[in-house]
Amino acid sequence: MSGRLVHVGSAVVDYVYRIDALPAAGTEKTATSYARVAGGGFNMMVAASRTGMRVVFGGQLGTGPDGDFLRAAFATEDIETLTPPSPLMDSGNCVAMISGDAERTFVSWPGVESRLTLDMMAPVQVLANDWVFTSGYTLSYPGSRDVLADWIEALPAGIPFVFDPTPVIADIPRPILDRVLARTTWLSCNTNEAAEIAGAGDAQTVAIRLLAEHCRRAEGVIIRAGAGGCLVRLANGGTRTVPGFKVTPVDTNGAGDTHIGAFVSGLSRGMQPFEAARYANAAAALSVTRHGGSSAPTDAEIQEFLTQRGEPTTALGRAEATAT
């Protein structure tokens, strides 16, 4: 039975500017477009929700215009917020500059998501069959990382915990990172983040070290390689490079979030890890053909994409099609 995704990371408001190229130091650029959108952990939650998983948010949203904006975005996607608005301050935000080659550059300002106490986490009750997720952002903030690490370590043994270290991994103190990795059931990271944890090497070698030396309780690790797909290494030794799908990207913002959300959703609904990885690759490929960080496709769109590419649909997709 599929459980909920309990997201205990952070959500922020993204201020997105599209430009032909990054400005040189001391110069100015005029954006070709601008948008204010929900970002941060919201993108991963949307991917999981749109592919059939019930999602609840156990992080902090602030009091102010950005917090209000995020609560409205959550409601639109039917994502329940477990914690009340924090009176400490508003939610944080991030300026995202998307250049003509679809690459992204960010400047962020932490808000209430960077402040955490165990009392603030009290409303977050994990149930049987739930999956818990967090990212490196909340673990990088001095005002939240110790409490969140304590909370993660106290999770019941049977609850799967999924971790994405994110590009801020170097800002996470190593003792905190080691504690979280030790409790991780599934680690999903890109090649740079994997090397930051386990040292340089080819993806398979790094994945073996991740499981042997850092994530000893994990069922597996996923090392994402963008358009190249991902490598999945299981604790039982099974390894597969799952190729990506060739598309023309217009915006890579949120692709990694989409991949993780779709992967966890697939696992929670009974997909095997390699199949869930192919499903996640398809979801990420679709997402980069659309503008916006929360551009994750639905399950039906992913199944149609796989069919159009001559790929077998997932076992779940075939079962649902037969049932209808």
C-alpha positions in Angstrom: 0.0 0.0 0.0 1.3 3.4 -1.0 2.0 5.7 2.0 2.4 9.4 2.2 5.5 11.4 1.4 6.4 13.5 4.5 8.6 16.3 3.3 10.6 17.8 6.1 12.8 20.0 4.0 12.3 23.7 3.0 10.2 25.5 0.5 11.0 29.0 -0.7 9.7 31.5 -3.3 11.7 31.7 -6.5 12.0 35.0 -8.4 12.9 33.8 -11.9 14.6 36.0 -14.5 15.3 34.8 -18.0 18.3 36.3 -19.7 20.3 35.6 -22.8 23.6 35.3 -20.8 24.8 36.1 -17.3 25.9 39.7 -16.9 29.6 40.4 -16.5 30.8 41.7 -13.2 29.7 45.3 -12.7 27.3 45.3 -15.6 23.5 45.0 -15.9 21.1 42.9 -18.0 17.5 43.3 -18.8 15.5 40.1 -18.4 13.3 38.8 -21.2 10.8 37.5 -18.7 10.1 37.3 -15.0 8.0 35.0 -12.8 7.4 34.5 -9.1 6.9 30.8 -8.4 7.0 28.3 -5.5 10.4 26.6 -5.3 12.8 24.7 -3.2 11.3 21.5 -1.9 8.0 22.4 -3.5 9.3 21.1 -6.9 10.0 17.6 -5.5 6.6 17.5 -3.7 4.8 18.4 -6.9 6.5 15.6 -8.8 5.5 13.0 -6.2 2.0 14.3 -6.0 1.4 14.5 -9.7 2.6 10.9 -10.1 0.1 9.5 -7.6 1.6 9.9 -4.1 -0.1 11.7 -1.3 2.2 14.5 -0.1 2.3 16.4 3.2 4.7 19.1 4.2 6.3 19.1 7.6 8.7 22.0 7.2 8.3 25.6 8.2 6.3 28.3 6.3 6.6 31.9 7.5 4.3 34.8 8.2 4.4 37.3 5.4 3.8 37.6 1.7 6.2 34.8 0.7 4.7 32.4 3.3 1.2 33.3 2.1 2.3 32.7 -1.5 3.7 29.3 -0.7 0.6 28.2 1.3 -1.6 29.1 -1.7 0.7 27.1 -4.0 0.5 24.1 -1.7 -3.3 24.3 -1.7 -3.4 24.4 -5.5 -1.4 21.1 -5.6 -3.4 19.5 -2.8 -0.3 19.3 -0.5 -1.3 19.5 3.1 0.8 21.6 5.5 1.2 19.9 8.9 2.8 22.8 10.8 1.2 26.2 11.5 2.6 29.5 10.1 5.7 30.4 12.1 5.5 33.9 13.7 9.3 34.2 13.7 9.7 35.6 10.1 8.6 35.2 6.5 9.7 32.3 4.3 12.9 32.6 2.3 13.4 33.3 -1.3 15.7 32.7 -4.2 16.6 34.7 -7.3 17.1 32.3 -10.2 18.7 33.5 -13.4 18.0 31.2 -16.4 20.4 31.8 -19.3 19.8 31.1 -23.0 21.5 27.6 -22.7 18.9 26.6 -20.0 21.4 26.7 -17.2 20.7 28.3 -13.9 22.4 30.6 -11.4 21.0 31.2 -7.9 21.2 33.7 -5.1 19.2 32.8 -2.0 18.0 34.3 1.2 17.1 32.0 4.1 13.9 32.7 5.9 11.9 30.8 8.6 12.9 27.5 7.0 16.4 28.1 8.5 15.0 28.1 12.1 13.9 24.9 13.8 13.2 23.5 17.2 11.8 20.1 18.3 8.6 21.9 19.4 8.1 23.2 15.9 8.4 19.6 14.6 5.9 18.3 17.1 2.9 18.4 14.7 4.7 16.2 12.2 3.6 12.6 13.0 4.9 9.9 10.8 2.5 7.0 10.1 3.1 3.4 9.0 3.8 3.2 5.3 5.0 6.8 5.1 8.2 7.9 3.3 10.2 10.7 4.8 12.4 13.1 2.7 14.7 16.0 3.3 17.3 17.8 1.4 20.7 19.3 2.2 19.4 22.9 2.4 17.7 22.6 5.8 20.8 20.7 7.0 23.1 23.6 5.9 21.4 26.2 8.1 23.0 26.6 11.5 19.6 27.3 13.1 17.9 24.1 11.9 20.5 21.4 11.1 21.0 19.9 14.6 17.3 19.7 15.4 16.5 18.1 12.0 19.3 15.6 12.3 18.0 14.6 15.8 14.5 14.2 14.4 15.7 12.1 11.5 17.7 9.8 13.8 14.6 9.3 15.9 12.5 8.0 13.0 11.0 4.5 13.5 13.3 1.9 12.0 10.8 0.7 9.4 10.2 4.2 7.9 12.1 4.7 4.6 14.1 7.9 4.6 15.2 9.5 1.3 18.0 12.1 1.2 19.1 14.5 -1.5 22.3 16.4 -0.4 21.8 19.2 -3.0 24.5 21.6 -4.3 25.0 23.1 -0.8 26.5 19.8 0.5 29.8 21.5 1.3 27.9 23.8 3.7 26.7 20.8 5.8 29.1 20.1 8.7 30.5 16.6 8.2 29.3 15.2 11.5 25.7 16.3 10.6 26.0 14.8 7.1 27.4 11.5 8.4 24.5 11.2 10.9 21.9 11.7 8.2 23.6 9.4 5.7 23.8 6.7 8.3 19.9 6.8 8.6 19.3 7.1 4.8 17.3 4.4 3.0 17.7 5.9 -0.5 20.3 8.5 -1.4 19.8 10.5 -4.6 22.5 12.9 -5.7 24.3 14.1 -8.8 27.8 13.2 -9.7 29.4 16.2 -8.0 27.5 15.6 -4.8 28.4 11.9 -4.8 32.1 12.8 -5.2 31.9 15.3 -2.4 30.7 12.6 0.0 32.8 9.6 -1.2 35.7 11.0 -3.3 36.4 11.0 -7.0 36.0 8.1 -9.3 33.6 6.6 -11.9 30.0 6.5 -10.9 29.9 2.8 -10.1 33.0 3.0 -7.9 31.7 6.0 -6.0 28.3 4.3 -5.5 30.0 1.2 -4.0 31.9 3.5 -1.6 28.7 5.4 -0.7 27.0 2.2 0.3 30.0 0.5 2.0 31.3 3.5 3.9 28.5 6.1 4.3 25.0 4.7 3.8 25.4 1.3 5.4 21.7 1.0 6.1 20.6 2.0 2.7 18.7 -0.1 0.2 20.4 1.7 -2.7 21.9 4.9 -4.1 21.1 6.8 -7.3 23.7 9.0 -8.9 22.1 11.3 -11.4 23.9 12.4 -14.6 21.4 14.9 -16.1 20.7 14.0 -19.7 22.8 10.9 -19.3 20.3 9.3 -17.0 21.4 7.8 -13.7 23.3 4.9 -12.2 21.4 2.8 -9.6 23.4 0.7 -7.2 21.6 -1.6 -4.8 22.8 -2.8 -1.4 22.6 -6.4 -2.7 25.2 -5.6 -5.4 22.8 -5.1 -8.3 23.9 -2.2 -10.5 22.4 -0.6 -13.6 23.1 2.5 -15.7 19.6 3.6 -16.7 19.9 5.8 -19.8 18.2 9.2 -20.1 16.0 10.4 -22.9 17.1 12.8 -25.6 15.0 16.0 -25.6 15.5 19.7 -26.3 15.7 21.4 -23.0 14.3 24.9 -22.4 14.7 25.0 -18.6 16.6 22.6 -16.4 15.4 24.2 -13.2 13.8 21.5 -11.0 14.9 18.5 -13.1 16.7 16.8 -10.2 13.7 17.5 -7.9 11.4 16.0 -10.5 13.6 12.9 -10.8 13.6 12.3 -7.0 9.9 12.9 -6.6 9.0 10.6 -9.4 11.4 7.9 -8.2 10.1 7.9 -4.6 6.5 7.9 -5.9 7.3 4.9 -8.1 8.9 3.0 -5.3 6.0 3.7 -3.0 3.5 2.4 -5.6 5.4 -0.9 -6.0 7.9 -0.3 -8.8 11.2 -2.1 -8.7 14.2 0.3 -8.3 15.5 0.1 -11.9 12.0 0.5 -13.3 11.4 3.5 -11.0 14.7 5.0 -12.2 13.6 4.8 -15.8 10.3 6.3 -14.9 12.1 9.1 -13.1 14.4 9.7 -16.1 11.3 10.1 -18.3 9.7 12.5 -15.8 12.9 14.6 -15.6 13.2 14.7 -19.4 9.6 15.9 -19.8 10.2 18.6 -17.1 13.1 20.2 -18.9 11.0 20.8 -22.0 8.8 23.1 -19.9 9.4 26.4 -18.2 9.3 26.6 -14.5 10.7 24.7 -11.6 7.5 22.9 -10.7 7.1 21.6 -14.3 6.8 17.9 -13.3 4.5 15.8 -15.5 1.6 13.6 -14.4 1.8 9.8 -14.4 -0.4 9.7 -17.6 2.0 12.1 -19.3 5.0 9.9 -18.4 3.3 6.8 -19.7 2.4 8.5 -22.9 6.0 9.8 -23.3 7.4 6.2 -22.8 4.9 4.9 -25.4 5.9 7.5 -27.9 9.6 6.6 -27.4 8.9 3.0 -28.1 9.6 2.2 -24.5 7.6 -0.2 -22.4 5.3 1.6 -20.0 5.7 0.8 -16.3 4.1 -2.3 -14.8 1.8 0.0 -12.8 0.8 2.0 -15.9 0.0 -1.2 -17.8 -2.1 -2.5 -14.9 -4.0 0.8 -14.6 -4.6 0.9 -18.4 -6.0 -2.7 -18.3 -8.3 -1.8 -15.4 -9.9 1.0 -17.3 
